[in-house]
């Protein structure tokens, strides 16, 4: 399994979040995969600067018709 650097993880987030209304982001907190939690603070700062707001996942679901 390929491990990504912190720079690669952040760049991937930036690329994959463009032009999306809603994001659900999974971050692993283990070095066995990629320690994506290492870029958590930078990810939050970037997303807030891009105008995203953070909500509880379950609150997001109850506001939608499934």
ABEGO torsion letter per residue (X at the ends): XBBBBAAAAAAAAAAAABGBABBBBBBBABAABBBAAAAAAAAAAAAAAAGBBBBBAAAAAAABBX
